[in-house]
Amino acid sequence: MKMKLSGKILPLIALTTLAGCMSTGPHLKSSVSEGVAGIEARLPYANYSNYFGYVDKSVVPEGKYKGKDTYYLYVWVPAAVDEIGVSMISPAVATPGDEDFVHANFKPGMDKDANKFFDTYIVLDRMNIIDSNSIADGGKVLQNLGRNDDSSELPANPSGASYNSLLRKTTSMNNPTEALVRGVYRIGFTSFRSSVEGSFEATIGTNVPGVKIAASLSELDALVNNKL
């Protein structure tokens, strides 16, 4: 997918109560929860990066997952993290901010058919790229870190079904292969209930700033290494 990108990191959401946390802020929350007055709520990540895209016939699939056409997003995480959260909602329910990562197809697609959506399925992989200067050289997938099809934590799609996707991966201090280190991660997305067509909103949650998202390694290299 070819596109022009911009990027931002959203600030930590100020929460006055856990009840407020349950009804405000990003839909994607961390695995950490706290309880006050009998209310248990997941806490937000310190930093969020959002990506808004639109898949139509002009966007060519980049791979296959279990026989289904699959599209990729590439994520640069600049430091070791305790947890990575990923969610994908279709159709997009928010409006991109000036510094969000936005696919060039997003606005034309929304202008044409803002209601088009697909049932999301996401896969998170770790790649063998740990040096930002090596992003342009490419790499390969080292390890699958998780997958998700349906999540009731996210808004239902227009059909009323909880078919949007959310996954969390926590680091392991005891197993180096499960440690979430600095480097490039890949999000694959497809659908097993429909074709992949329509808008989507992907969100990455971490507790470090500086996360970048692009639809190719060359674009990620340009973002991370200030080549835009």
N, C-alpha and C positions, 0 to 999 in steps of 0.2 A: 504494500500500500504506500503510495506516495502522497506526501502532504506537507504543509507548512505548519510549524508548531510554535507555540509559546508555552512558558511554564511558570508555575507558582507553587508555593507551599502555603497551605492554609494555616492560620494560627491556632494554637490550643484554645478550645472552646471553654469559656469561663462558665462554670456550673455553680449555682448556688445551692441546689439540692439534688439528691439522686433522683427524686421524682422528676425534676426538670430534665435530667439527663436522659430519661426514658422517652421524652416527647420532643426534644429539640436536638439540633445538630445533625451530623452525618448519620445515615442509617447504619453504616458499618461501625461497629464498636469492637473493642479489644476482648480478649478472653478473661481479663481481670474484672471482678465484680465486687461490689461492696453493698452492705445492707444497712439501712437506717429505718427505724420504726416499722420493721417487718417488710420493707420494700427492698428487693434485691435487684440491682441494676448493673449492667456492664458499663465500664468506664470508656471514654473515648481514647483514641490514640492521640499522641502529642502532635503529630503531623499527618496531613492528608494531601495526596496528589490525585487530581481528577482528570480523566480522559473522556472526551465526548467524541463519538464516532457515528458514522452512518454507512451501513453496508448496502450496496446495490450491485447491479450487474457489472459496473465498471471496476469494482474491487475484486481482484483475483485471489482465490484461496491460496494459501502458502504451504499447506500440508494436509495430512489426513490423520484423523484420530478415530480409531475403531471403524474405519471405512467412511467416515463423514468428512466433508470439506471443513478445513480448520483455518482460522486466521490467527495472527500473532501480534502481541504487543511486547515490547522489550523494556525492561525496567532497570535503571541503575540505582543501586543502594550504596551510598558512599561510605558507610561504616557498618561494623557488626551491629546487629540488632537482636533484641530479645524476642521479637515477634513481628511477623508480617501478616497483615490482613488484606484480603482481596475480595471485592464484590463487583458484580455486574448486573445492572438493571436495564431492562428493555421494555418499552421505549424509555428514553431518557426523561427523567422527571424534573430535573433542575435546569437552570439556564447557565451556560458557561460564563465564568468570570473572565475579566480581561486577560488574566495570566494563566488560565487553565490550559491544558493540552487539548487541542481541538483538531480533528481530522478535517481536511479541506472539503470533504463531501458533506460535512455535518449540516451547515446552513442550507445549501441547495437541497439536500435530502429532506430536511425538516420543512422547507418551503413547499416542497412537492407533496410530501405525505408524512406529516408529523405523527400520525397514529400507527404507522407500520412498526411492528415489533416481532421479536422471535423469543423462543424459550431458551434461555442461556444455559450453557454448560461450560465451566471453566477448569483449566488445568494449570497448575503452577510448577515450573521446572527451574532448577538451578543450572546455569551454564558455566563453562570452564573459563570464564573471563573475570579476572579479579583486578586487573590493572586498567585504569581508564584509558591509558594510551594504547591498549590492545583492542579496544572495541571495534575499531575500523578493520582490524584483521579478521574479524569473524570468530566463530567458535562453535562448540557443539554442546548439546545437553548432557550434563553429567548425572542428573538425578531428578526423579519426580518427587515433589514435596507435598502434593495434595491435589484433590479434585472435588468438585461439588456440582450438583445438578439443581436441587431445589432447596430453598431456605425460607422458612416462615418468619425469619427476622427482618426480611426485606419487604417493601411494598409488593402487593400482588400485581400481576400484570393486568391489562384491561379485561381479560377473560375472567378475572377473579381468582385465578390459580396462583399459588405460591411457587412459581417456576423460575424466579430469579435466583442468582447463585452467590454464595458467600463461603469463603474458606479462611481458616487461620492456621498459621504454622508457627510454632514456638521453637526456640533454639534449644539445643541440648548441651549442657556443660560436660556431660560424661561421654558423649559420642561425637567425635570430630566430624563424621559424615552427616550429622544432623545439626551442625552449628550453622547459624545464619550469618555468614561472613559478608564483608564488602564484596561487591561484584554485580554481575548482570544476571537477572532472572527473566524468565520468559513466561508470559501468560498466553496460553492457547485457548481459543473459544470457538465453540460450535453449538449445534442444537441437535437433539435426538427426536424432537417432536415436530419440527418444522424446518424449512430452509432458513438460512441465516440471511435475513433481509430486514432492514429497518434501523432505527437509532438505538444506541446503547450508551450507558454511562458507567465507566469503570472507575473504581476508587481503590487506591492503595493506602493503607494505614500503617504507619510505623512510629517509632519514638525518636527518629532522627530526622533532621532537615536535609534538604538537598536531593530528594528522590526525583528522578526524571523518567518520563515515559515517552516512547516513540514507537512507530509501527515498523521500523527497520533498524538494523544495527548502524547503518550509515547515518541515519537521522539522529539516533541516540548519541553517536560519536560527536556529531555537530553540536548537540545540546550540551553534552557533558564537558566537552573541550572547547566551548565558546567559539565555534566555527561558523555560526549563523551570520 
